[in-house]
Amino acid sequence: MDEPIPVSRAVDGGTAKLMPDLDRPRAWLLTVDGAPQSYVDLDDPGHLEFEYARRIAHVLDAAADPGAPLDVLHLGGGAWTLPRYLAATRPGSHQVVIEADRGLLELVAEHLPLPSGAGITVRPEDARTALEAAPEGCADVIVADVFGGSRVPAHLTSVEYARAAARALRPGGWYAANLADGAPFAFLRSQLATYRTAFAHLALIAEPSVLRGRRFGNAVLVASQSEPPVAVLARRTAADAFPARVEYGEALERFMGGAAPVRDEDATPSPEPPDGAFSVG
C-alpha cells in the first residue's frame, strides 16, 4: 500500500496543506498558512485530535439523549470534523455546513470526501450572511468555528451577530463557539458581555492554564436560553487528556469583569496569536 502523500494548494484564505498522520492510516491534518484548522480520521470519525473539538463534542453529546438526531448549523467548515463526528454518533441528524472558502471546500471534497448518506449539506457562503438568512428556530445547535487564518473575523463578534444566532436556535438550543485569546482577555471578556445581551445563560470551557493567563489558547463559549448541564460538561472535560474547567455563574461573572458588549461599528477580529501558538511547520 502506497504511503499517503501531503497535498498543498492555494485556496481563498492562503495556502492549505493536507498532511497525513503516519500513526493512523487514513488520518489527515489540515492547515492554512501554517495554522491548524482540522484533523480528520476517515476510518474513525469519533477520534477528535484537537482538544477544543473534543470540548464542542461534549456539548453535542449532552444536547439530546444519546443517539438522538439533531439539526445542527456549522459556521466554518475546515475538513468537516465535527459534522463527521455527529453523523457517526447521531445517525439521521440533519447538518448544514457553511464555509466561505470555495477553494478549501473543493480541496476537502476531493481528498476527504464525506460518506454517502451522511446527512451533511455543505454551502459556500459567508457565515454571518448564512446565519441571518437561516429560518427562525431552525437549529438545535449552532457550532461556530470560523477563523480567517488564525483570527475570528470582526463581523462574527458583535451583538448583532449574537442576536442572529439566538434567533436561529430552537427553544432550549445551544450555541457553541471556538474562540482564542490570552491575558488580559480583552477579546474573550468582551465576547462574554456581547453574548449576554442575547442569551440568558453562558458557560466557558478552557484549560486552567489558559484561564489563569499563563498562555494563549482556545476557549469554547456555550450560550443558551436554558441552563446548560454544567456538571455533565465539567465531568467530561475534566476527564480529557488535557483537562479543562467549566466556568459558569458567579465565577464567569467575575472573569467577565466590567467588559462591555461590542456592536458592529466597533467590532474587531480576535487577537493575533503569539508566534508559535498554533502554527505547524
Secondary structure, DSSP 8 states (H G I E B T S, - for coil): ------EEEEETTEEEEEEE-TTSTTEEEEEETTEEEEEEETT-TT---SHHHHHHHHHHHHSSSTT---EEEEE--TT-HHHHHHHHHSTT-EEEEE-S-HHHHHHHHHHS---TT--EEEE---HHHHHHHS-TT-EEEEEE---BTTB--GGGSSHHHHHHHHHHEEEEEEEEEEEEE-TT-HHHHHHHHHHHTT-SEEEEEE-HHHHTTSS-EEEEEEEESS---HHHHHHHHHTSSS--EEEETHHHHHHHTT-----GGG--------TTSS---
